[in-house]
């Protein structure tokens, strides 16, 4: 009975993971903010939610806390990207809601735990692939938590930083999806830790370039409504 339950969660996990992997590029390709973008974005978000929940359940059930913590790491970015759609008035002094505090607080504890886990192992002389993965994901995740919290309390704001946060969060979540696919299927990549990290090494600079592209557009006087359909929440 236990194996059947675990098997069911694994099937759900895999199905949701493949859904997220293939619908995200569709959301990226269509007009930003349009009906198609919103539809496929929601499909991606809920698919990632299923991925996270099933991974946490299986991880806890199998006493694999690393799997559970990585699930929180990946969903945190997607959830932060989704919440940013409700943060269009940061430049007017908008403060975080209860959901934002819970989301960032939970992710802060988990990502901080990943980083500490990796750092302690380095101090103990354990410099294997697992240590590198703990350290890298913990560092990236903690940085994202800090950036998300900072947006609410810094003194000056860009008017469009909610859009940049949305892009960064969803694209970061997609990188996590590609990482999971890479670990399971791209076994020809060596060393093993590189299967986890190459999507981040490739994707993070691309996200930076894409955000910079839109930032330059706005600096030249373009309005956000010129590049995306926007609904103020």
KADA-V692606 format. One record per backbone hydrogen bond with DSSP energy under -0.5 kcal/mol. CO is the residue of the C=O (numbers start at 1). NH is the residue of the N-H. If there is no record, write none. Layout:
co: [CO	CO]
nh: [NH	NH]
//
This chain:
co: [1	2	3	4	5	6	7	8	9	10	11	12	13	14	15	16	17	18	19	20	23	24	25	26	31	32	34	35	36	37	38	39	40	41	42	43	44	45	46	47	48	49	50	51	52	53	54	55	56	57	58	59	60	63	64	64	65	66	67	68	69	70	71	72	73	74	75	76	77	78	79	80	82	83	84	87	89	89	90	97	98	99	100	101	102	103	104	105	106	107	108	109	110	111	112	113	114	115	116	117	118	119	120	121	122	125	128	129	130	131	132	133	134	135	136	137	138	139	140	141	142	143	144	145	146	147	149	149	150	150	158	160	160	161	162	163	164	165	166	167	168	169	170	171	172	173	174	175	176	177	178	179	180	181	182	185	186	191	191	192	192	193	193	194	197	198	199	200	202	203	204	205	206	207	208	209	210	211	212	213	214	215	216	217	218	223	223	224	224	228]
nh: [5	6	7	8	9	10	11	12	13	14	15	16	17	18	19	20	21	22	23	24	27	28	29	30	34	229	38	39	40	41	42	43	44	45	46	47	48	49	50	51	52	53	54	55	56	57	58	59	60	61	62	64	63	65	67	68	69	70	71	72	73	74	75	76	77	78	79	80	81	82	83	84	85	86	87	90	92	94	93	101	102	103	104	105	106	107	108	109	110	111	112	113	114	115	116	117	118	119	120	121	122	123	124	126	125	127	132	133	134	135	136	137	138	139	140	141	142	143	144	145	146	147	148	149	150	151	152	153	153	154	161	163	164	165	166	167	168	169	170	171	172	173	174	175	176	177	178	179	180	181	182	183	184	185	186	187	189	194	195	195	196	196	197	198	201	202	203	204	206	207	208	209	210	211	212	213	214	215	216	217	218	219	220	222	221	226	227	227	228	230]
//
